[in-house]
Amino acid sequence: MANHLDITNLLQNELVRRCQNNPKYSLRAFANNLGISPANLSLILNKKRQPSQKTLDKILQCSSIAAFNKGFLAADGSDKE
């Protein structure tokens, strides 16, 4: 599994990018786009919960995150296709 802090940084960077493009973009909208609950996303972003493998799979299915970070998890051998 990828380092929890790496996933957190990835999500934080993506959320910031989206908020810069659309100032009205919210954590709730981001969570809905990822297919996870806003509460779960908040806990992950605040480093209070590690994402499960199922949650990681949902995050990686998000097209913009997957395209931006194609080799992100492959670097540590966690990307099992």
DAMOQUI-V467032 format. One record per helix or strand of 2 or more residues. SS is the DSSP state (H for helix, E for strand). FROM is the first residue (numbers start at 0). TO is the last residue. If there is no record, write none. Layout:
ss=(SS:SS)
from=(FROM:FROM)
to=(TO:TO)
//
This chain:
ss=(H:H:H:H:H:H)
from=(3:26:37:52:62:73)
to=(20:33:44:60:67:75)
//
